[in-house]
Amino acid sequence: MDEVMMEMESDASGTPTSAQSTRHPRLSAVVIALCKGAVDRQADLRLWQDLLQLQAAVAEYVEVLGLRLHLDEAEGYAFLQSQTQEDEAEKLPRLVARRQLSFPVSLLLALLREKMAEADASGEGQRVIVSRDEVVEMIRVFLPAGSNEVRLIDQVDGYLNQVIKMGFARRLKGEEKMIELHRIIKSFVDAQWLSEFDVRLQAYRQHLAAAEARA
């Protein structure tokens, strides 16, 4: 036991051990930020730079909690995902909650993802900004004709608030009706998600057409 302790002390005074390498003064701030939600390069450049520097240490740290670090350096975002746990007996409680999205919020996410794809294709740059009025018009197409305007705007504000709370967008300071999309939306709303949602969308359109025919 004494020999082991002496060896550990020798390591502490010389080359840092793996455990000590994670004791970076900014490690706690980075991990806490990730536990709260996504880390975005545009939202906090210093935090993003710290994350890049500590990427290996962060991944090792959160792995103990049953989480996996997903980092996209090109797009400039990172978030935590629950690891797949095949052994039922050793499953850990989920630290990253799964969200059941309503149809309107799913629709809005699909439309915003399409908006980002259009911006990328046109070469407009990293920032994608839409107005609340644009969002209203995007959703109006999928609603029955003659929908109440005031109610529609209130509903869209509610949907946008949910999208913002999930970390997919943010309101611009001083311009509350302007929304900047976070590029992390590309990771969550991928081709498979869109394909599955398209099935629901087709069913909704059929339901809407049937309702209008009966009116």
N, C-alpha and C positions, 0 to 999 in steps of 0.2 A: 504494500500500500504506500509506504514511504517513497519507494522508487517511482511509483506512478505520480505521486504528488510532486516530486522533484522534477520529473520530466515535464509536467504541466507548467510548473513555474519557469522552467528553462524556456519553454515555448513562449510563455507570456513575455519574457524579457527579450526574446529574439524575434523570430518570424511569427506574425500573428496566426493563430489557429483559425479554423473555419468559424467557430462560434464568435471569436473576437472580431472577425472581419465583418460581421453583421452589425456590430455596435457603432455604426456610423451615426453621427448626430442628427442626420436628416432621415434616417431609415424609418423611425416612428412616424414622422409627418407624412412620408410617402405611403406607408401601409395604411394609416388611418384614412387618408384621402381616398385610397382605392376601396376601402371597406365602405365608405360613404357613397361611392359611385364611380363613374368613369373619370379618368384624368385626361384632360384635353390640352394639347400643346398651345393652342391659341388662347385658352382661358387662363392658363398659369404656366408661363414659359419656364420659370425657375423650378417649379415642382416637376415639370416634364424633364428638364435637364438632370435633376436629381434622380428621377426614376431611371433614366438611361444609364446613369453612372452606377446605380445600385441594382440594376435589373436582375443579376444573378442572385444577389442576397435577398431581394424581395421575393423572387420565385421560390427560393428555398424556405423562406420564412412562412409564406402563405400555404405551402404544401402541407405543413404540419396541421393546418386547419382544414384540410380537405379541399383546398382551392387551387386553381391554376391561373397563372398570370397570362393574359392575352394582350400582347403589345404589337401594335402596327406602327412601326417607326415612319414609314412612308406617308401614311395618312395622318399620323400625329395623335393617336389616342391609345388608351390602355384601360382594361377593366379586369375584374376577377370573375372566374367561372367556377362552378362546383365541379369537382372531378367525378368521373364515372366510378361508381362503387358497385362492383359486381357481387361482392360477398354481403348477403343480407345481414349476417350476424355482426358484421363490423361496420355497418353503415353509420356515418356521423350525421348529426342534425344539420340541415341545410342552413348555411350562413347567408347565401345569396338566394333570396326568395324568387319563386316563379310567379309571374304575373299573368292572370287571365284577362286578356284584352277584350273590350267590347267591340262590336262590329264597327261603329263609327271611328273609334280610335285606331283600329286596324286599317280601316280605309284611309284615314289621314296619314298614317305611317307609310302606306303604299304610295300615296300621292306625293308625299314629301321625298320619298326615295326616288321616285321617277323624276322629280324636279332636280334632284342632285345629279342624276344620271345625265339629264339634258344639259346642265351647267358644265359637267365634266366633258361632255362631247363637244361643246362649243368652245372649250378652252377658256372659260371665264375666270379660272383661278380656283384657289382653295376655298374661299369664302362663298357661301351660298345663302343669300338673304331673301326672304319673301315677306310680303306685307300680309296683315290680317285680312285685308280685302281680297287679295289673291287667293288665300286659303278658302275664304267664303265661296268664291266663284268656282274653285276646284271641286268643292263638295256639293255645290248647288246642282251640278249635272246629275248627281246620283239621288236627288230628292224629288218627291212628287212635285209637279207643277203647282205654283201658287202657294208654296210654303211661306209661312209668316216670316217676314224679313227680320224683325226685331228678335224673335225667338231663335231664328237661324244663327244670327250673330252671337247671341248669348251661348248657344250650344257650341259653336265653333270655338269661342273663348274657353269654354270648359274642356273641350277636347285638346286644345293647344296647351292648356295648363297641365294636363296629364302627360302629354308628350314632353313638355319641359321638365316636369318632375322626374320623369324616367331618364332624363339626361340626354335626350335626342336633339334638343334645341334650347335656345335661350333668347330672352327679350333683350333688345339693344337698350343700353342706358340712355335715357332722355327721349327714346322713341319706342314707347311701349307697344305700338302697333306693328313694329318691324321685328321679325324673328329670324335669327341666324341658326341654320341647321348645323349640328355637329356631325362630323364625318363618321362618327361611330355608328351612325344609322346604317351604314353600308355593311357592317359586320352582322348586325341583327336582322336586317331586312335583306336577306340574300335571295338568290334565284329560287331555292327550294321554298322559302317562306312565301315569296310572291306567287309561286305556282299553286301552293296550297290555298292561299287567300283568293286566287282567281276563281277557284271552284266555288268558294263561298259567295264571291261577287256575282257570278253567273246565276246562282240560285236566288240571290237577292233581287237581281234585275227581273228574273222571271216572276218572282212574287210581286214586285212593284208593277209590272205590266198587267198582271192578273187583277191587282187591286184597282188600277186605273180603268180597266175594262168593265169592272163591276160598277164603277162610280157613275 
